[in-house]
Amino acid sequence: MKLSLHLGQHSWWRFWVYASLLSVTLVITPNPALPESQDNIIYDRVIRKLVNDYRLKTNALEVVVAEGTVSITGLVETEKLRVRVEKIVKKIKGVKTVDNQVRVRR
C-alpha cells in the first residue's frame, strides 16, 4: 500500500503553520502529572527543612505529600518541637495544608 500526499504550494505553507501551532499547543498544554511532580518538589523541600533544623535533631519523622497536603507522623521530645514542625512546614512554598500527627515522646 502506497500513500502519497500531494499538496499545492499554498497547502504546504498551511500544513507547516498548522503543524507549528499543534507543536506549540502540545508544549504549552498543562501536564496532567504535574500535581505529582509538584508534590515531589514539596516533599524534597519539607525533608530538607526538617533535617536542617538544628532544634529538631531528628530523622524520626515520616512525611507524605498528596496534592499539596503534607502529613507528618513521628515522635519529638517536646510539645514545642511538635508545634515547630508544623510552623516550619506551613512556611514552605506549595504547601496548602499540614496534617500534623507528630506525637511527643513520653
Contacts in CASP RR format, 6 or more apart in sequence:
PFRMAT RR
TARGET T0000
AUTHOR 0000-0000-0000
METHOD contacts of the structure
MODEL  1
MKLSLHLGQHSWWRFWVYASLLSVTLVITPNPALPESQDNIIYDRVIRKL
VNDYRLKTNALEVVVAEGTVSITGLVETEKLRVRVEKIVKKIKGVKTVDN
QVRVRR
7 15 0 8 1.000
31 37 0 8 1.000
35 67 0 8 1.000
35 68 0 8 1.000
38 68 0 8 1.000
38 94 0 8 1.000
39 65 0 8 1.000
39 66 0 8 1.000
39 67 0 8 1.000
39 68 0 8 1.000
40 65 0 8 1.000
42 65 0 8 1.000
42 68 0 8 1.000
42 70 0 8 1.000
42 92 0 8 1.000
42 93 0 8 1.000
42 94 0 8 1.000
42 95 0 8 1.000
43 63 0 8 1.000
43 65 0 8 1.000
45 92 0 8 1.000
45 93 0 8 1.000
46 63 0 8 1.000
46 65 0 8 1.000
46 70 0 8 1.000
46 72 0 8 1.000
46 89 0 8 1.000
46 92 0 8 1.000
46 95 0 8 1.000
47 63 0 8 1.000
49 88 0 8 1.000
49 89 0 8 1.000
49 92 0 8 1.000
50 56 0 8 1.000
50 58 0 8 1.000
50 61 0 8 1.000
50 63 0 8 1.000
50 85 0 8 1.000
50 88 0 8 1.000
50 89 0 8 1.000
51 59 0 8 1.000
53 84 0 8 1.000
53 88 0 8 1.000
55 81 0 8 1.000
55 84 0 8 1.000
56 76 0 8 1.000
56 81 0 8 1.000
56 84 0 8 1.000
56 85 0 8 1.000
58 75 0 8 1.000
58 76 0 8 1.000
60 74 0 8 1.000
60 75 0 8 1.000
60 76 0 8 1.000
61 72 0 8 1.000
61 73 0 8 1.000
61 74 0 8 1.000
61 76 0 8 1.000
61 85 0 8 1.000
61 102 0 8 1.000
62 72 0 8 1.000
62 73 0 8 1.000
62 74 0 8 1.000
63 70 0 8 1.000
63 71 0 8 1.000
63 72 0 8 1.000
64 70 0 8 1.000
64 71 0 8 1.000
64 72 0 8 1.000
65 71 0 8 1.000
67 96 0 8 1.000
68 94 0 8 1.000
68 95 0 8 1.000
68 96 0 8 1.000
68 97 0 8 1.000
69 95 0 8 1.000
69 96 0 8 1.000
69 97 0 8 1.000
69 98 0 8 1.000
69 99 0 8 1.000
70 89 0 8 1.000
70 92 0 8 1.000
70 95 0 8 1.000
70 97 0 8 1.000
70 98 0 8 1.000
70 99 0 8 1.000
71 99 0 8 1.000
71 101 0 8 1.000
72 85 0 8 1.000
72 86 0 8 1.000
72 89 0 8 1.000
72 98 0 8 1.000
72 99 0 8 1.000
72 100 0 8 1.000
72 101 0 8 1.000
72 102 0 8 1.000
73 101 0 8 1.000
73 102 0 8 1.000
74 101 0 8 1.000
74 102 0 8 1.000
74 103 0 8 1.000
75 102 0 8 1.000
75 103 0 8 1.000
75 104 0 8 1.000
75 105 0 8 1.000
76 82 0 8 1.000
76 85 0 8 1.000
76 102 0 8 1.000
76 103 0 8 1.000
76 104 0 8 1.000
76 105 0 8 1.000
77 104 0 8 1.000
77 105 0 8 1.000
78 104 0 8 1.000
79 104 0 8 1.000
81 104 0 8 1.000
82 100 0 8 1.000
82 102 0 8 1.000
82 103 0 8 1.000
82 104 0 8 1.000
85 100 0 8 1.000
85 102 0 8 1.000
86 98 0 8 1.000
86 100 0 8 1.000
86 102 0 8 1.000
89 95 0 8 1.000
89 98 0 8 1.000
89 100 0 8 1.000
90 98 0 8 1.000
END
